[in-house]
Amino acid sequence: MSSLNLIPGAINDLIATVNDTHCFTKADRYGMMAAILDESTSEEERGCLDRLLRSFVKGRIHVCDELSSR
């Protein structure tokens, strides 16, 4: 099994981008998966990811087929 190494600030960038565009792109979903699986993710970052998921459940964020929003 290979280890995941997130780029510093990746979670904050992910959250900012998704909150701005209201869309989960494929790149965003892979980034979120990597962040969730990364054991070094802090409790604060996990809380931010949880809030992002709740926004998705509430319909504020939608899944997009685009690879990236940039």
PAZAPA-4460 file (N, C-alpha, C; in steps of 0.05 Angstrom, whole numbers, plus 32768, in hexadecimal, padded with zeros to 4 digits):
% residues 70
    n_x    n_y    n_z   ca_x   ca_y   ca_z    c_x    c_y    c_z   seq   type   mol
   8011   7FE9   8000   8000   8000   8000   8012   8019   8000     1      M     A
   800C   802C   7FEE   801D   8044   7FED   8012   8058   8001     2      S     A
   8024   8069   800A   801C   807D   801E   8014   8097   800F     3      S     A
   8002   80A6   801C   7FF9   80BF   8011   8007   80D6   801E     4      L     A
   8010   80E8   800E   801D   8100   8019   800F   8119   800D     5      N     A
   7FFF   8126   801D   7FF1   813E   8014   8004   8156   8012     6      L     A
   8000   8166   7FFF   800F   817F   7FFD   8006   8191   8013     7      I     A
   8019   819F   8021   8010   81B1   8036   7FFD   81C6   802C     8      P     A
   7FE7   81C9   803B   7FD2   81DD   8033   7FBE   81D2   8020     9      G     A
   7FC1   81B8   8018   7FAE   81AD   8004   7F92   81AC   800E    10      A     A
   7F8E   81A6   8027   7F72   81A4   8032   7F65   81C0   8032    11      I     A
   7F74   81D4   803B   7F69   81F0   803A   7F63   81F8   801E    12      N     A
   7F74   81F2   800B   7F6E   81F9   7FEF   7F56   81EA   7FE5    13      D     A
   7F53   81D1   7FEB   7F3C   81C1   7FE3   7F22   81CE   7FEE    14      L     A
   7F22   81D4   8007   7F0A   81DF   8014   7F03   81FA   8008    15      I     A
   7F17   820B   8004   7F13   8225   7FF8   7F08   8223   7FDC    16      A     A
   7F13   8212   7FCC   7F0A   820E   7FB0   7EED   8204   7FAF    17      T     A
   7EE7   81EF   7FBE   7ECC   81E4   7FBE   7EB8   81F8   7FC8    18      V     A
   7EBE   8206   7FDD   7EAC   821A   7FE8   7EA7   8231   7FD4    19      N     A
   7EBB   8237   7FC4   7EB9   824D   7FB1   7EA9   8244   7F98    20      D     A
   7EAD   822B   7F8F   7EA0   8222   7F76   7E87   8213   7F7B    21      T     A
   7E83   820A   7F94   7E6B   81F9   7F9C   7E6A   81DF   7F8B    22      H     A
   7E82   81D5   7F84   7E84   81BE   7F73   7E9B   81AC   7F7B    23      C     A
   7E96   8192   7F7D   7EAB   817E   7F82   7EB4   8173   7F67    24      F     A
   7ECC   817B   7F5E   7ED6   8170   7F45   7EE3   8155   7F4B    25      T     A
   7EEC   8147   7F37   7EFA   812E   7F3B   7F13   8132   7F4B    26      K     A
   7F22   8147   7F45   7F3B   814D   7F53   7F35   8152   7F71    27      A     A
   7F1F   8161   7F76   7F17   8167   7F92   7F10   814D   7FA1    28      D     A
   7F02   813B   7F93   7EFB   8122   7FA0   7F13   8111   7FA7    29      R     A
   7F26   810F   7F94   7F3F   8100   7F9A   7F4F   810D   7FB0    30      Y     A
   7F50   8128   7FB1   7F5D   8136   7FC6   7F50   8131   7FE1    31      G     A
   7F36   8131   7FE2   7F27   812C   7FFA   7F2C   810F   8004    32      M     A
   7F2C   80FC   7FF1   7F31   80E1   7FF8   7F4D   80DE   8005    33      M     A
   7F61   80EB   7FF8   7F7C   80EA   8002   7F7E   80F6   801E    34      A     A
   7F70   810C   8022   7F70   811A   803C   7F63   8108   8052    35      A     A
   7F4E   80FB   804B   7F40   80EA   805E   7F51   80D2   8066    36      I     A
   7F5F   80C7   8052   7F70   80AF   8057   7F8A   80B6   8064    37      L     A
   7F92   80CF   8063   7FAC   80D7   806F   7FA9   80D8   808D    38      D     A
   7FB9   80C8   809B   7FB7   80C6   80B8   7FC2   80DF   80C6    39      E     A
   7FD1   80EF   80B8   7FDD   8107   80C4   7FCA   811F   80C2    40      S     A
   7FB3   811C   80B6   7F9F   8132   80B5   7F96   8139   80D1    41      T     A
   7F98   8153   80D8   7F91   815C   80F3   7F73   815B   80F8    42      S     A
   7F6C   815C   8111   7F4F   815C   8119   7F41   8175   810D    43      E     A
   7F4F   818B   810C   7F43   81A4   8101   7F3E   81A0   80E3    44      E     A
   7F51   8194   80D5   7F4D   818F   80B8   7F37   817B   80B3    45      E     A
   7F35   8166   80C4   7F20   8152   80C2   7F05   815F   80C6    46      R     A
   7F03   8172   80D9   7EEB   8181   80DE   7EE2   8191   80C6    47      G     A
   7EF6   819D   80B9   7EF0   81AD   80A0   7EE6   819A   808A    48      C     A
   7EF2   8183   8087   7EE9   8170   8073   7ECD   8166   807A    49      L     A
   7EC7   8162   8093   7EAC   815A   809B   7E97   816F   8094    50      D     A
   7E9E   8189   8099   7E8C   819F   8092   7E87   81A0   8073    51      R     A
   7E9C   819A   8064   7E9A   819A   8047   7E87   8183   803E    52      L     A
   7E89   816C   804B   7E77   8156   8044   7E5A   815C   804C    53      L     A
   7E57   816A   8063   7E3B   8172   806B   7E30   8185   8056    54      R     A
   7E40   8197   804C   7E36   81AA   8037   7E2D   819A   801E    55      S     A
   7E3C   8185   8018   7E34   8174   8001   7E19   8167   8007    56      F     A
   7E16   815B   801F   7DFE   814D   8026   7DE6   8160   8025    57      V     A
   7DEA   8179   802E   7DD5   818D   802E   7DCF   8199   8013    58      K     A
   7DDE   8192   7FFF   7DD9   819B   7FE4   7DE6   81B6   7FDD    59      G     A
   7DF8   81C0   7FED   7E05   81D9   7FE8   7E1D   81D5   7FD4    60      R     A
   7E27   81BD   7FD2   7E3D   81B6   7FC1   7E34   819F   7FAF    61      I     A
   7E3C   81A0   7F96   7E34   818B   7F83   7E4C   817D   7F77    62      H     A
   7E49   8164   7F6F   7E5E   8155   7F61   7E5E   815D   7F44    63      V     A
   7E76   8164   7F3A   7E79   816B   7F1E   7E8B   8156   7F10    64      C     A
   7E87   8151   7EF7   7E97   813E   7EE8   7EB1   814A   7EDE    65      D     A
   7EB5   8164   7EE2   7ECE   8171   7ED9   7EE6   8166   7EE9    66      E     A
   7EFD   8165   7EDC   7F15   815C   7EE9   7F1E   8170   7EFE    67      L     A
   7F1D   818A   7EF7   7F26   819F   7F0A   7F16   81B8   7F03    68      S     A
   7F14   81CA   7F17   7F06   81E3   7F13   7F19   81F9   7F0A    69      S     A
   7F33   81F3   7F08   7F47   8207   7F00   7F50   8203   7EE4    70      R     A
***
